[in-house]
Amino acid sequence: MTGCRLCGSEALASVVDLGATPPCESFLAADQLDLPEPAYPLHLRVCTACWLAQIPPLITPEETFKEYAYFSSFSTSWVEHARTFVADAAERVGLGPDAFVVEVASNDGYLLKHVVERGIRCLGIEPSVNVGAAARDAGVPTLTEFLDPATGAGVRAEHGPADLVVANNVYAHIPDVVGFTQGLRALVADDGWVSIEVQHLLTLIEENQYDTIYHEHFQYYTVASAIRALASGGLALVDVELLPTHGGSIRLWARPAEAAGEPSRRVADVLAREEAAGLQELSGYTEFSARVAKVRRDLLKFLVTAAERGEKVVGYGAPGKGNTLLNHCGVRPDLLAYTVDRNPYKHGRYTPGTRIPILAPERIAADKPDYVLVLPWNLRDELIEQLSFVHDWGGRLVFPIPELSVVEVGVVKEVTA
């Protein structure tokens, strides 16, 4: 990695080195198990000039998103999050019958279907062929493209400027930050709004959420670094919301710079929190690597002890973050027999690198394991409810992040294996 992708500075400092892992969404079919599997360094650094945290762009978005394994609609809480957002945004922005909404990285239409239900004209821009097809089947107009300035200008020329552009959980996925931001500006009306949701680096650091570092996440934002990134494309931040999604996210409300006006008090408040945490200097990053190492040691100690006792541990979920965790910890099927996932696309496949089988969720009730390791820990409350049946046979849920904990009926306690 030779320089910062936002400002070009060569002053990059190491935050945490997770070794080399395969891309987290490259699930393996059975006939691929005896084939070589590429792995790439996963080393997070921060630019000490503009404070954008980033990893080298060792894979391309085309490799990741040509056929994508993640369908947003399989998360009940995420669909509800999208519904609430559309209702609130319609009021905030004043979306009437003549409005036009564009969502970038619109996935399977999980959000825009709520816009369609309101009778508001919309368009999804989604690079993955398979999930874009699912969106169209659900009645959401979808263009199969990556966003860049040319795509943005083309959509604007054909459909007109957008009153609202939504970009949820994509701003980290693009190596060309400046070009993507220019694409957002090309889409939005001169007096329009852009809403971006992205994981907050502040909570990532504070809550040990290192498993959200993976190859398709090229950068990790504070509000301070997001302001600089938005400015690179002619957008200005006017408001920010702190969200619980993905363990802690920020919703950035931006407008074209000429229409933005003064930012809200909330922007200043979050900037002050980031500064107090030391994220505008190296002191805020120096202890993170040691805390990551402890997560690894604690999880391995728990799994090894369970195996020695003859107890069965299986996983729940096969998210990208889970694959970072499993690869970093060196977990294999001898310690985690299998994992399950609600997405049928993943059934019969294997996790990248660790080669753990992915089965249908019904397998848990059939096998009655002693422990279920919950890999999408960010859905903790939702999954404690969904998996309450595990307690029928005395099974327990295990959450590895921010620190190892076991959930019993009505009880959460720390595990020291």
Contacts in CASP RR format, 6 or more apart in sequence:
PFRMAT RR
TARGET T0000
AUTHOR 0000-0000-0000
METHOD contacts of the structure
MODEL  1
MTGCRLCGSEALASVVDLGATPPCESFLAADQLDLPEPAYPLHLRVCTAC
WLAQIPPLITPEETFKEYAYFSSFSTSWVEHARTFVADAAERVGLGPDAF
VVEVASNDGYLLKHVVERGIRCLGIEPSVNVGAAARDAGVPTLTEFLDPA
TGAGVRAEHGPADLVVANNVYAHIPDVVGFTQGLRALVADDGWVSIEVQH
LLTLIEENQYDTIYHEHFQYYTVASAIRALASGGLALVDVELLPTHGGSI
RLWARPAEAAGEPSRRVADVLAREEAAGLQELSGYTEFSARVAKVRRDLL
KFLVTAAERGEKVVGYGAPGKGNTLLNHCGVRPDLLAYTVDRNPYKHGRY
TPGTRIPILAPERIAADKPDYVLVLPWNLRDELIEQLSFVHDWGGRLVFP
IPELSVVEVGVVKEVTA
1 12 0 8 1.000
1 43 0 8 1.000
1 45 0 8 1.000
1 54 0 8 1.000
1 55 0 8 1.000
1 56 0 8 1.000
2 10 0 8 1.000
3 9 0 8 1.000
3 10 0 8 1.000
3 12 0 8 1.000
3 47 0 8 1.000
4 10 0 8 1.000
4 11 0 8 1.000
4 12 0 8 1.000
4 47 0 8 1.000
4 49 0 8 1.000
4 50 0 8 1.000
4 52 0 8 1.000
4 54 0 8 1.000
5 52 0 8 1.000
5 54 0 8 1.000
5 57 0 8 1.000
5 175 0 8 1.000
5 176 0 8 1.000
5 177 0 8 1.000
5 218 0 8 1.000
5 219 0 8 1.000
6 47 0 8 1.000
6 50 0 8 1.000
6 52 0 8 1.000
6 54 0 8 1.000
6 177 0 8 1.000
6 178 0 8 1.000
6 219 0 8 1.000
6 225 0 8 1.000
6 228 0 8 1.000
6 229 0 8 1.000
6 232 0 8 1.000
7 47 0 8 1.000
7 49 0 8 1.000
7 50 0 8 1.000
7 52 0 8 1.000
7 228 0 8 1.000
8 47 0 8 1.000
8 49 0 8 1.000
9 47 0 8 1.000
9 48 0 8 1.000
9 49 0 8 1.000
9 50 0 8 1.000
11 47 0 8 1.000
11 48 0 8 1.000
11 49 0 8 1.000
12 45 0 8 1.000
12 46 0 8 1.000
12 47 0 8 1.000
12 48 0 8 1.000
12 54 0 8 1.000
13 45 0 8 1.000
13 46 0 8 1.000
13 48 0 8 1.000
13 282 0 8 1.000
13 285 0 8 1.000
14 43 0 8 1.000
14 44 0 8 1.000
14 45 0 8 1.000
14 289 0 8 1.000
15 44 0 8 1.000
15 45 0 8 1.000
15 46 0 8 1.000
15 53 0 8 1.000
15 285 0 8 1.000
15 288 0 8 1.000
15 289 0 8 1.000
16 43 0 8 1.000
16 44 0 8 1.000
16 210 0 8 1.000
16 213 0 8 1.000
16 288 0 8 1.000
16 289 0 8 1.000
16 292 0 8 1.000
17 41 0 8 1.000
17 42 0 8 1.000
17 43 0 8 1.000
17 44 0 8 1.000
17 289 0 8 1.000
18 42 0 8 1.000
18 43 0 8 1.000
18 44 0 8 1.000
18 210 0 8 1.000
18 213 0 8 1.000
18 292 0 8 1.000
18 324 0 8 1.000
18 327 0 8 1.000
18 328 0 8 1.000
19 41 0 8 1.000
19 42 0 8 1.000
19 43 0 8 1.000
19 328 0 8 1.000
20 39 0 8 1.000
20 40 0 8 1.000
20 41 0 8 1.000
20 42 0 8 1.000
21 39 0 8 1.000
21 40 0 8 1.000
21 42 0 8 1.000
21 214 0 8 1.000
21 215 0 8 1.000
21 323 0 8 1.000
21 324 0 8 1.000
21 327 0 8 1.000
21 328 0 8 1.000
21 352 0 8 1.000
21 353 0 8 1.000
22 37 0 8 1.000
22 38 0 8 1.000
22 39 0 8 1.000
22 40 0 8 1.000
22 323 0 8 1.000
22 327 0 8 1.000
22 352 0 8 1.000
22 353 0 8 1.000
23 38 0 8 1.000
23 40 0 8 1.000
23 59 0 8 1.000
23 63 0 8 1.000
23 64 0 8 1.000
23 214 0 8 1.000
23 215 0 8 1.000
23 216 0 8 1.000
23 352 0 8 1.000
24 214 0 8 1.000
24 215 0 8 1.000
24 216 0 8 1.000
24 320 0 8 1.000
24 321 0 8 1.000
24 322 0 8 1.000
24 323 0 8 1.000
24 324 0 8 1.000
24 352 0 8 1.000
25 64 0 8 1.000
25 68 0 8 1.000
25 69 0 8 1.000
25 70 0 8 1.000
25 216 0 8 1.000
25 320 0 8 1.000
25 323 0 8 1.000
25 352 0 8 1.000
26 37 0 8 1.000
26 352 0 8 1.000
27 69 0 8 1.000
27 318 0 8 1.000
27 346 0 8 1.000
27 349 0 8 1.000
27 350 0 8 1.000
27 351 0 8 1.000
27 352 0 8 1.000
27 358 0 8 1.000
28 37 0 8 1.000
28 349 0 8 1.000
28 350 0 8 1.000
28 351 0 8 1.000
28 352 0 8 1.000
28 353 0 8 1.000
28 355 0 8 1.000
29 348 0 8 1.000
29 349 0 8 1.000
29 350 0 8 1.000
30 348 0 8 1.000
30 349 0 8 1.000
30 350 0 8 1.000
33 350 0 8 1.000
33 355 0 8 1.000
37 352 0 8 1.000
37 353 0 8 1.000
39 353 0 8 1.000
40 58 0 8 1.000
40 59 0 8 1.000
40 215 0 8 1.000
41 56 0 8 1.000
41 58 0 8 1.000
42 55 0 8 1.000
42 213 0 8 1.000
42 214 0 8 1.000
42 215 0 8 1.000
42 324 0 8 1.000
43 55 0 8 1.000
43 56 0 8 1.000
44 53 0 8 1.000
44 54 0 8 1.000
44 55 0 8 1.000
44 213 0 8 1.000
44 220 0 8 1.000
45 53 0 8 1.000
45 54 0 8 1.000
45 55 0 8 1.000
46 52 0 8 1.000
46 53 0 8 1.000
46 54 0 8 1.000
46 282 0 8 1.000
46 285 0 8 1.000
47 53 0 8 1.000
47 54 0 8 1.000
48 282 0 8 1.000
50 225 0 8 1.000
50 228 0 8 1.000
51 222 0 8 1.000
51 224 0 8 1.000
51 225 0 8 1.000
51 279 0 8 1.000
51 280 0 8 1.000
52 177 0 8 1.000
52 219 0 8 1.000
52 220 0 8 1.000
52 221 0 8 1.000
52 225 0 8 1.000
52 228 0 8 1.000
52 229 0 8 1.000
53 201 0 8 1.000
53 219 0 8 1.000
53 220 0 8 1.000
53 221 0 8 1.000
53 222 0 8 1.000
53 225 0 8 1.000
54 218 0 8 1.000
54 219 0 8 1.000
54 220 0 8 1.000
55 213 0 8 1.000
55 215 0 8 1.000
55 217 0 8 1.000
55 218 0 8 1.000
55 219 0 8 1.000
57 175 0 8 1.000
57 218 0 8 1.000
58 215 0 8 1.000
59 215 0 8 1.000
59 216 0 8 1.000
60 175 0 8 1.000
61 127 0 8 1.000
61 146 0 8 1.000
61 173 0 8 1.000
61 174 0 8 1.000
61 175 0 8 1.000
61 216 0 8 1.000
62 127 0 8 1.000
62 146 0 8 1.000
64 173 0 8 1.000
64 215 0 8 1.000
64 216 0 8 1.000
65 127 0 8 1.000
65 128 0 8 1.000
65 146 0 8 1.000
66 127 0 8 1.000
66 128 0 8 1.000
66 129 0 8 1.000
67 128 0 8 1.000
67 129 0 8 1.000
67 130 0 8 1.000
68 128 0 8 1.000
68 130 0 8 1.000
68 131 0 8 1.000
69 343 0 8 1.000
69 345 0 8 1.000
69 346 0 8 1.000
70 107 0 8 1.000
70 131 0 8 1.000
70 319 0 8 1.000
70 320 0 8 1.000
70 343 0 8 1.000
71 107 0 8 1.000
71 108 0 8 1.000
71 131 0 8 1.000
71 134 0 8 1.000
71 343 0 8 1.000
71 345 0 8 1.000
72 78 0 8 1.000
72 79 0 8 1.000
72 82 0 8 1.000
72 107 0 8 1.000
72 108 0 8 1.000
72 109 0 8 1.000
72 110 0 8 1.000
72 111 0 8 1.000
73 79 0 8 1.000
73 107 0 8 1.000
73 108 0 8 1.000
73 109 0 8 1.000
73 110 0 8 1.000
74 342 0 8 1.000
74 343 0 8 1.000
75 379 0 8 1.000
75 382 0 8 1.000
76 382 0 8 1.000
77 379 0 8 1.000
77 382 0 8 1.000
78 110 0 8 1.000
78 245 0 8 1.000
79 110 0 8 1.000
81 245 0 8 1.000
82 110 0 8 1.000
82 111 0 8 1.000
82 114 0 8 1.000
82 168 0 8 1.000
83 114 0 8 1.000
85 111 0 8 1.000
85 166 0 8 1.000
85 195 0 8 1.000
86 111 0 8 1.000
86 114 0 8 1.000
86 115 0 8 1.000
86 118 0 8 1.000
87 114 0 8 1.000
89 95 0 8 1.000
89 164 0 8 1.000
89 166 0 8 1.000
89 195 0 8 1.000
90 96 0 8 1.000
90 118 0 8 1.000
90 120 0 8 1.000
92 193 0 8 1.000
93 99 0 8 1.000
93 163 0 8 1.000
93 164 0 8 1.000
93 192 0 8 1.000
93 193 0 8 1.000
94 163 0 8 1.000
95 101 0 8 1.000
95 118 0 8 1.000
95 120 0 8 1.000
95 163 0 8 1.000
95 164 0 8 1.000
96 120 0 8 1.000
97 119 0 8 1.000
97 120 0 8 1.000
98 121 0 8 1.000
99 120 0 8 1.000
99 121 0 8 1.000
99 163 0 8 1.000
99 164 0 8 1.000
100 120 0 8 1.000
100 121 0 8 1.000
100 122 0 8 1.000
100 123 0 8 1.000
100 159 0 8 1.000
100 160 0 8 1.000
100 161 0 8 1.000
100 162 0 8 1.000
100 163 0 8 1.000
101 112 0 8 1.000
101 115 0 8 1.000
101 120 0 8 1.000
101 121 0 8 1.000
101 122 0 8 1.000
101 123 0 8 1.000
101 162 0 8 1.000
101 163 0 8 1.000
101 164 0 8 1.000
101 165 0 8 1.000
101 166 0 8 1.000
102 122 0 8 1.000
102 123 0 8 1.000
102 124 0 8 1.000
102 125 0 8 1.000
102 155 0 8 1.000
102 159 0 8 1.000
102 162 0 8 1.000
102 164 0 8 1.000
102 165 0 8 1.000
102 166 0 8 1.000
102 187 0 8 1.000
103 109 0 8 1.000
103 111 0 8 1.000
103 112 0 8 1.000
103 122 0 8 1.000
103 123 0 8 1.000
103 124 0 8 1.000
103 125 0 8 1.000
103 165 0 8 1.000
103 166 0 8 1.000
103 167 0 8 1.000
103 168 0 8 1.000
104 124 0 8 1.000
104 125 0 8 1.000
104 147 0 8 1.000
104 165 0 8 1.000
104 166 0 8 1.000
104 167 0 8 1.000
104 170 0 8 1.000
104 184 0 8 1.000
104 187 0 8 1.000
105 125 0 8 1.000
105 126 0 8 1.000
105 127 0 8 1.000
105 147 0 8 1.000
105 167 0 8 1.000
105 168 0 8 1.000
105 169 0 8 1.000
105 170 0 8 1.000
105 173 0 8 1.000
106 112 0 8 1.000
106 124 0 8 1.000
106 125 0 8 1.000
106 126 0 8 1.000
106 132 0 8 1.000
106 135 0 8 1.000
106 140 0 8 1.000
106 142 0 8 1.000
107 126 0 8 1.000
107 128 0 8 1.000
107 131 0 8 1.000
107 132 0 8 1.000
107 135 0 8 1.000
108 131 0 8 1.000
108 132 0 8 1.000
108 134 0 8 1.000
108 135 0 8 1.000
108 138 0 8 1.000
109 124 0 8 1.000
109 132 0 8 1.000
109 134 0 8 1.000
109 135 0 8 1.000
109 138 0 8 1.000
109 140 0 8 1.000
109 142 0 8 1.000
111 166 0 8 1.000
111 168 0 8 1.000
112 122 0 8 1.000
112 124 0 8 1.000
112 135 0 8 1.000
112 140 0 8 1.000
113 138 0 8 1.000
113 139 0 8 1.000
113 140 0 8 1.000
115 122 0 8 1.000
116 122 0 8 1.000
116 139 0 8 1.000
116 140 0 8 1.000
121 159 0 8 1.000
122 140 0 8 1.000
122 141 0 8 1.000
123 141 0 8 1.000
123 142 0 8 1.000
123 143 0 8 1.000
123 155 0 8 1.000
123 159 0 8 1.000
124 135 0 8 1.000
124 140 0 8 1.000
124 141 0 8 1.000
124 142 0 8 1.000
124 143 0 8 1.000
125 142 0 8 1.000
125 143 0 8 1.000
125 145 0 8 1.000
125 147 0 8 1.000
125 151 0 8 1.000
125 155 0 8 1.000
126 132 0 8 1.000
126 135 0 8 1.000
126 142 0 8 1.000
126 143 0 8 1.000
126 144 0 8 1.000
127 144 0 8 1.000
127 145 0 8 1.000
127 146 0 8 1.000
128 144 0 8 1.000
129 144 0 8 1.000
130 345 0 8 1.000
132 142 0 8 1.000
132 144 0 8 1.000
135 142 0 8 1.000
136 142 0 8 1.000
143 155 0 8 1.000
145 151 0 8 1.000
147 174 0 8 1.000
147 180 0 8 1.000
147 183 0 8 1.000
147 184 0 8 1.000
147 187 0 8 1.000
148 176 0 8 1.000
148 179 0 8 1.000
148 180 0 8 1.000
148 182 0 8 1.000
148 183 0 8 1.000
149 179 0 8 1.000
149 182 0 8 1.000
149 183 0 8 1.000
149 186 0 8 1.000
151 183 0 8 1.000
152 183 0 8 1.000
152 186 0 8 1.000
152 187 0 8 1.000
153 183 0 8 1.000
153 186 0 8 1.000
154 186 0 8 1.000
155 186 0 8 1.000
155 187 0 8 1.000
156 162 0 8 1.000
156 186 0 8 1.000
156 187 0 8 1.000
161 187 0 8 1.000
161 188 0 8 1.000
161 189 0 8 1.000
161 190 0 8 1.000
161 192 0 8 1.000
162 187 0 8 1.000
162 188 0 8 1.000
162 189 0 8 1.000
162 192 0 8 1.000
163 189 0 8 1.000
163 192 0 8 1.000
163 193 0 8 1.000
164 188 0 8 1.000
164 192 0 8 1.000
164 193 0 8 1.000
164 194 0 8 1.000
164 195 0 8 1.000
165 184 0 8 1.000
165 187 0 8 1.000
165 188 0 8 1.000
165 193 0 8 1.000
165 194 0 8 1.000
165 195 0 8 1.000
166 194 0 8 1.000
166 195 0 8 1.000
166 196 0 8 1.000
167 184 0 8 1.000
167 194 0 8 1.000
167 195 0 8 1.000
167 196 0 8 1.000
167 197 0 8 1.000
168 195 0 8 1.000
168 196 0 8 1.000
168 197 0 8 1.000
169 197 0 8 1.000
169 198 0 8 1.000
169 199 0 8 1.000
169 246 0 8 1.000
169 249 0 8 1.000
171 177 0 8 1.000
171 180 0 8 1.000
171 196 0 8 1.000
171 198 0 8 1.000
171 219 0 8 1.000
171 221 0 8 1.000
171 226 0 8 1.000
171 229 0 8 1.000
172 198 0 8 1.000
172 199 0 8 1.000
172 217 0 8 1.000
172 218 0 8 1.000
172 219 0 8 1.000
172 220 0 8 1.000
172 221 0 8 1.000
173 216 0 8 1.000
173 217 0 8 1.000
173 218 0 8 1.000
174 180 0 8 1.000
174 218 0 8 1.000
175 218 0 8 1.000
177 218 0 8 1.000
177 219 0 8 1.000
177 229 0 8 1.000
177 232 0 8 1.000
178 229 0 8 1.000
178 232 0 8 1.000
178 233 0 8 1.000
179 232 0 8 1.000
179 233 0 8 1.000
181 229 0 8 1.000
181 230 0 8 1.000
181 232 0 8 1.000
181 233 0 8 1.000
181 234 0 8 1.000
181 235 0 8 1.000
182 232 0 8 1.000
182 233 0 8 1.000
182 234 0 8 1.000
183 233 0 8 1.000
184 194 0 8 1.000
184 233 0 8 1.000
184 235 0 8 1.000
185 233 0 8 1.000
185 234 0 8 1.000
185 235 0 8 1.000
185 256 0 8 1.000
188 194 0 8 1.000
188 235 0 8 1.000
188 255 0 8 1.000
188 256 0 8 1.000
190 256 0 8 1.000
190 258 0 8 1.000
190 259 0 8 1.000
191 255 0 8 1.000
191 256 0 8 1.000
191 259 0 8 1.000
192 255 0 8 1.000
192 256 0 8 1.000
192 259 0 8 1.000
193 253 0 8 1.000
193 254 0 8 1.000
193 255 0 8 1.000
194 235 0 8 1.000
194 252 0 8 1.000
194 253 0 8 1.000
194 254 0 8 1.000
194 255 0 8 1.000
195 251 0 8 1.000
195 252 0 8 1.000
195 253 0 8 1.000
195 254 0 8 1.000
196 226 0 8 1.000
196 251 0 8 1.000
196 252 0 8 1.000
196 254 0 8 1.000
197 243 0 8 1.000
197 245 0 8 1.000
197 249 0 8 1.000
197 250 0 8 1.000
197 251 0 8 1.000
197 252 0 8 1.000
198 221 0 8 1.000
198 226 0 8 1.000
198 249 0 8 1.000
198 250 0 8 1.000
198 252 0 8 1.000
199 209 0 8 1.000
199 212 0 8 1.000
199 217 0 8 1.000
199 220 0 8 1.000
199 221 0 8 1.000
199 246 0 8 1.000
199 247 0 8 1.000
199 248 0 8 1.000
199 249 0 8 1.000
199 250 0 8 1.000
200 221 0 8 1.000
200 222 0 8 1.000
200 223 0 8 1.000
200 242 0 8 1.000
200 248 0 8 1.000
200 249 0 8 1.000
200 250 0 8 1.000
201 220 0 8 1.000
201 221 0 8 1.000
201 222 0 8 1.000
201 225 0 8 1.000
201 279 0 8 1.000
202 222 0 8 1.000
202 273 0 8 1.000
202 274 0 8 1.000
202 277 0 8 1.000
202 279 0 8 1.000
203 209 0 8 1.000
203 247 0 8 1.000
203 248 0 8 1.000
203 249 0 8 1.000
204 210 0 8 1.000
204 212 0 8 1.000
204 213 0 8 1.000
204 220 0 8 1.000
205 277 0 8 1.000
205 279 0 8 1.000
205 284 0 8 1.000
205 285 0 8 1.000
205 288 0 8 1.000
206 277 0 8 1.000
207 247 0 8 1.000
207 248 0 8 1.000
207 401 0 8 1.000
207 402 0 8 1.000
208 288 0 8 1.000
208 291 0 8 1.000
208 292 0 8 1.000
208 295 0 8 1.000
208 401 0 8 1.000
208 402 0 8 1.000
208 403 0 8 1.000
209 247 0 8 1.000
209 401 0 8 1.000
209 402 0 8 1.000
210 288 0 8 1.000
210 292 0 8 1.000
210 295 0 8 1.000
210 324 0 8 1.000
210 328 0 8 1.000
211 320 0 8 1.000
211 321 0 8 1.000
211 322 0 8 1.000
211 324 0 8 1.000
211 325 0 8 1.000
211 328 0 8 1.000
211 400 0 8 1.000
211 401 0 8 1.000
212 246 0 8 1.000
212 321 0 8 1.000
212 324 0 8 1.000
213 220 0 8 1.000
213 324 0 8 1.000
214 320 0 8 1.000
214 321 0 8 1.000
214 323 0 8 1.000
214 324 0 8 1.000
219 225 0 8 1.000
221 229 0 8 1.000
221 250 0 8 1.000
222 274 0 8 1.000
222 279 0 8 1.000
223 237 0 8 1.000
223 240 0 8 1.000
223 250 0 8 1.000
223 252 0 8 1.000
223 267 0 8 1.000
223 270 0 8 1.000
223 271 0 8 1.000
223 274 0 8 1.000
224 271 0 8 1.000
224 274 0 8 1.000
224 275 0 8 1.000
224 279 0 8 1.000
224 280 0 8 1.000
226 237 0 8 1.000
226 250 0 8 1.000
226 252 0 8 1.000
227 236 0 8 1.000
227 237 0 8 1.000
230 236 0 8 1.000
230 237 0 8 1.000
230 252 0 8 1.000
230 254 0 8 1.000
231 257 0 8 1.000
234 256 0 8 1.000
234 257 0 8 1.000
235 254 0 8 1.000
235 255 0 8 1.000
235 256 0 8 1.000
235 257 0 8 1.000
235 260 0 8 1.000
236 254 0 8 1.000
236 255 0 8 1.000
236 256 0 8 1.000
236 257 0 8 1.000
236 260 0 8 1.000
236 261 0 8 1.000
236 263 0 8 1.000
237 252 0 8 1.000
237 253 0 8 1.000
237 254 0 8 1.000
237 260 0 8 1.000
237 263 0 8 1.000
237 267 0 8 1.000
238 253 0 8 1.000
238 254 0 8 1.000
238 255 0 8 1.000
238 260 0 8 1.000
238 261 0 8 1.000
238 262 0 8 1.000
238 263 0 8 1.000
238 264 0 8 1.000
238 267 0 8 1.000
239 252 0 8 1.000
239 253 0 8 1.000
239 263 0 8 1.000
239 264 0 8 1.000
239 266 0 8 1.000
239 267 0 8 1.000
240 250 0 8 1.000
240 251 0 8 1.000
240 252 0 8 1.000
240 253 0 8 1.000
240 264 0 8 1.000
240 266 0 8 1.000
240 267 0 8 1.000
240 270 0 8 1.000
241 250 0 8 1.000
241 251 0 8 1.000
241 253 0 8 1.000
241 266 0 8 1.000
242 248 0 8 1.000
242 249 0 8 1.000
242 250 0 8 1.000
242 270 0 8 1.000
243 249 0 8 1.000
243 250 0 8 1.000
243 251 0 8 1.000
245 378 0 8 1.000
246 378 0 8 1.000
247 378 0 8 1.000
248 378 0 8 1.000
250 270 0 8 1.000
254 260 0 8 1.000
255 261 0 8 1.000
274 280 0 8 1.000
277 284 0 8 1.000
278 284 0 8 1.000
279 285 0 8 1.000
292 328 0 8 1.000
294 403 0 8 1.000
295 400 0 8 1.000
295 401 0 8 1.000
295 402 0 8 1.000
295 403 0 8 1.000
295 404 0 8 1.000
296 328 0 8 1.000
296 329 0 8 1.000
298 400 0 8 1.000
298 403 0 8 1.000
298 404 0 8 1.000
298 415 0 8 1.000
298 417 0 8 1.000
299 325 0 8 1.000
299 329 0 8 1.000
299 331 0 8 1.000
299 400 0 8 1.000
299 404 0 8 1.000
300 329 0 8 1.000
300 330 0 8 1.000
300 331 0 8 1.000
300 335 0 8 1.000
301 417 0 8 1.000
302 398 0 8 1.000
302 404 0 8 1.000
302 415 0 8 1.000
302 417 0 8 1.000
303 313 0 8 1.000
303 331 0 8 1.000
303 335 0 8 1.000
303 336 0 8 1.000
303 373 0 8 1.000
304 335 0 8 1.000
304 417 0 8 1.000
305 417 0 8 1.000
306 312 0 8 1.000
306 313 0 8 1.000
306 335 0 8 1.000
306 370 0 8 1.000
306 371 0 8 1.000
306 417 0 8 1.000
307 313 0 8 1.000
307 334 0 8 1.000
307 335 0 8 1.000
311 370 0 8 1.000
311 371 0 8 1.000
312 337 0 8 1.000
312 367 0 8 1.000
312 369 0 8 1.000
312 370 0 8 1.000
312 371 0 8 1.000
313 335 0 8 1.000
313 336 0 8 1.000
313 337 0 8 1.000
313 369 0 8 1.000
313 370 0 8 1.000
313 371 0 8 1.000
313 372 0 8 1.000
313 373 0 8 1.000
313 398 0 8 1.000
314 336 0 8 1.000
314 337 0 8 1.000
314 338 0 8 1.000
314 339 0 8 1.000
314 340 0 8 1.000
314 363 0 8 1.000
314 364 0 8 1.000
314 367 0 8 1.000
314 369 0 8 1.000
314 371 0 8 1.000
314 372 0 8 1.000
314 373 0 8 1.000
315 336 0 8 1.000
315 338 0 8 1.000
315 339 0 8 1.000
315 340 0 8 1.000
315 372 0 8 1.000
315 373 0 8 1.000
315 374 0 8 1.000
315 375 0 8 1.000
316 339 0 8 1.000
316 340 0 8 1.000
316 361 0 8 1.000
316 364 0 8 1.000
316 372 0 8 1.000
316 373 0 8 1.000
316 374 0 8 1.000
316 375 0 8 1.000
316 376 0 8 1.000
316 383 0 8 1.000
316 387 0 8 1.000
316 397 0 8 1.000
317 339 0 8 1.000
317 340 0 8 1.000
317 341 0 8 1.000
317 342 0 8 1.000
317 374 0 8 1.000
317 375 0 8 1.000
317 376 0 8 1.000
318 339 0 8 1.000
318 340 0 8 1.000
318 341 0 8 1.000
318 343 0 8 1.000
318 346 0 8 1.000
318 351 0 8 1.000
318 358 0 8 1.000
318 375 0 8 1.000
319 375 0 8 1.000
319 376 0 8 1.000
321 375 0 8 1.000
321 376 0 8 1.000
321 377 0 8 1.000
321 378 0 8 1.000
322 351 0 8 1.000
322 375 0 8 1.000
322 376 0 8 1.000
323 351 0 8 1.000
323 352 0 8 1.000
323 353 0 8 1.000
323 354 0 8 1.000
325 331 0 8 1.000
325 375 0 8 1.000
325 400 0 8 1.000
325 401 0 8 1.000
326 336 0 8 1.000
326 351 0 8 1.000
326 353 0 8 1.000
326 354 0 8 1.000
326 356 0 8 1.000
326 375 0 8 1.000
327 352 0 8 1.000
327 353 0 8 1.000
327 354 0 8 1.000
330 354 0 8 1.000
331 354 0 8 1.000
331 356 0 8 1.000
332 354 0 8 1.000
332 355 0 8 1.000
332 356 0 8 1.000
333 354 0 8 1.000
333 355 0 8 1.000
333 356 0 8 1.000
333 357 0 8 1.000
336 354 0 8 1.000
336 356 0 8 1.000
336 373 0 8 1.000
337 357 0 8 1.000
337 369 0 8 1.000
338 356 0 8 1.000
338 357 0 8 1.000
338 358 0 8 1.000
338 359 0 8 1.000
338 363 0 8 1.000
339 351 0 8 1.000
339 356 0 8 1.000
339 357 0 8 1.000
339 358 0 8 1.000
339 359 0 8 1.000
339 373 0 8 1.000
339 375 0 8 1.000
340 358 0 8 1.000
340 359 0 8 1.000
340 360 0 8 1.000
340 361 0 8 1.000
340 363 0 8 1.000
340 364 0 8 1.000
341 347 0 8 1.000
341 358 0 8 1.000
341 361 0 8 1.000
342 361 0 8 1.000
344 360 0 8 1.000
346 358 0 8 1.000
347 358 0 8 1.000
347 359 0 8 1.000
347 360 0 8 1.000
348 357 0 8 1.000
348 358 0 8 1.000
348 359 0 8 1.000
349 358 0 8 1.000
350 356 0 8 1.000
350 357 0 8 1.000
350 358 0 8 1.000
351 358 0 8 1.000
364 372 0 8 1.000
364 387 0 8 1.000
364 390 0 8 1.000
365 389 0 8 1.000
368 393 0 8 1.000
368 395 0 8 1.000
369 395 0 8 1.000
370 394 0 8 1.000
370 395 0 8 1.000
370 396 0 8 1.000
371 395 0 8 1.000
371 396 0 8 1.000
371 397 0 8 1.000
371 398 0 8 1.000
371 406 0 8 1.000
372 387 0 8 1.000
372 390 0 8 1.000
372 395 0 8 1.000
372 396 0 8 1.000
372 397 0 8 1.000
372 398 0 8 1.000
373 398 0 8 1.000
373 400 0 8 1.000
374 380 0 8 1.000
374 383 0 8 1.000
374 387 0 8 1.000
374 397 0 8 1.000
374 398 0 8 1.000
374 399 0 8 1.000
374 400 0 8 1.000
375 400 0 8 1.000
376 383 0 8 1.000
377 399 0 8 1.000
377 400 0 8 1.000
377 401 0 8 1.000
380 399 0 8 1.000
383 397 0 8 1.000
384 397 0 8 1.000
384 407 0 8 1.000
387 397 0 8 1.000
390 396 0 8 1.000
390 397 0 8 1.000
391 408 0 8 1.000
391 409 0 8 1.000
396 406 0 8 1.000
396 407 0 8 1.000
396 408 0 8 1.000
397 406 0 8 1.000
397 407 0 8 1.000
398 404 0 8 1.000
398 405 0 8 1.000
398 406 0 8 1.000
398 407 0 8 1.000
398 415 0 8 1.000
399 405 0 8 1.000
399 406 0 8 1.000
399 407 0 8 1.000
403 414 0 8 1.000
404 414 0 8 1.000
404 415 0 8 1.000
405 412 0 8 1.000
405 413 0 8 1.000
405 414 0 8 1.000
405 415 0 8 1.000
406 412 0 8 1.000
406 413 0 8 1.000
406 414 0 8 1.000
406 415 0 8 1.000
END
